[in-house]
């Protein structure tokens, strides 16, 4: 079943295509690339690498928050102007929950719809759906400060889902959470991805999180940031926590940690 | 004693006790050393004078209040508008901010005579003076607040293709609110000070006489109890203004902002 997912991914429509994109800052530091990467419809791609490997830069480029110094990006084979049309919706979940502290959960989640001037009644119905998906029904009237870190992150994810996105970008979204909360959110996220047929690009520096979540792990190296290896995680979905204790999981962990060691070593020799 | 009771004790009883003790000491010392009332009147005499001269003093209080609130209102309106203009572009802020500072650092007593000459209507002139004094905290605090937007939220608004107007009303203004209310607290006190100082300089008598004029007159006539009574009115007004601002700030922010949230623990 997973083999089917992995094998058929090659023939699916590309969602994001990155061709020879790089980023050189004004002071001459090369943060990234040139990098080539294609993310196809329905994939869960994780960018894994040591700090300074440009994984966040790459993700921000996909979000169109950073422009490449040279090279090209395409979204659904088109420019960024068409992003936002039905079937081409992109959202980003940040490392912090970035909620508006003055607004209740309801209004925080409805924000993207408010900004798009959707009617209140239609918006509220969508908010209810999104909150149910992340398991926060009943917390509509809470203020962010009344919620735990994990719950705030769920609100952030609900706010992303409310726009019914096709491409979900996540920048170390669970990095600041404790291990137990993180494991729980990982499991919920993978279920969501499966149910909603999302395409996800996920940044993390946790090998275990990368293996558990991804259909494909892109290992990156630093100085300059570049793609070192592309590892397909050949395990059927929906995955459960049992996957974490299998021989196969341990095998992938070994492969990835060796690659990460290589990535760090290569980075170090460049210093 | 429960922690909550302790808290109440600290908040109300302790400062009240200090006040009563100070008044008692004042009273005892004045009586014990037989201090003449044209130097330091006893507290009860001040109160007596306040009641006896109430028509005069409260009439003047009304005048001072009119100037204070007029100036405070103007400062809030002008200050907020200026802050909004400042955050529209760095160029505007860089070009005009030094002059806002200039206005702030020039002592109001030095420019008040000019303003009183330029502005015919005395009340208007006094309001202009007090406005100049009260303006700066609103401008600087609101500008800072409008700029202190969580960059992550700003990115989020940008990614959702929010218009300038949406970003302003739904992100910048709520973010600025705590700073704005901080500015209000400072500014309300300054408006009162500005009003009193401007009255001193103008020295207007007659029906338009404010509390500062009563203090001046009482000083000339060595009517020290009345001077004290007028002083008391100004002080109480200042405290009430401050409390009003605290109340407004609580009303607006208590649901979410750290500074106003009552922590359960």
Boltz contact constraints between the chains, C-beta under 6 A:
constraints:
  - contact:
      token1: [A, 94]
      token2: [B, 152]
      max_distance: 6.0
  - contact:
      token1: [A, 96]
      token2: [B, 152]
      max_distance: 6.0
  - contact:
      token1: [A, 98]
      token2: [B, 152]
      max_distance: 6.0
  - contact:
      token1: [A, 98]
      token2: [B, 153]
      max_distance: 6.0
  - contact:
      token1: [A, 98]
      token2: [B, 156]
      max_distance: 6.0
  - contact:
      token1: [A, 101]
      token2: [B, 256]
      max_distance: 6.0
  - contact:
      token1: [A, 102]
      token2: [B, 174]
      max_distance: 6.0
  - contact:
      token1: [A, 102]
      token2: [B, 256]
      max_distance: 6.0
  - contact:
      token1: [A, 112]
      token2: [B, 160]
      max_distance: 6.0
  - contact:
      token1: [A, 115]
      token2: [B, 160]
      max_distance: 6.0
  - contact:
      token1: [A, 115]
      token2: [B, 162]
      max_distance: 6.0
  - contact:
      token1: [A, 115]
      token2: [B, 166]
      max_distance: 6.0
  - contact:
      token1: [A, 143]
      token2: [B, 256]
      max_distance: 6.0
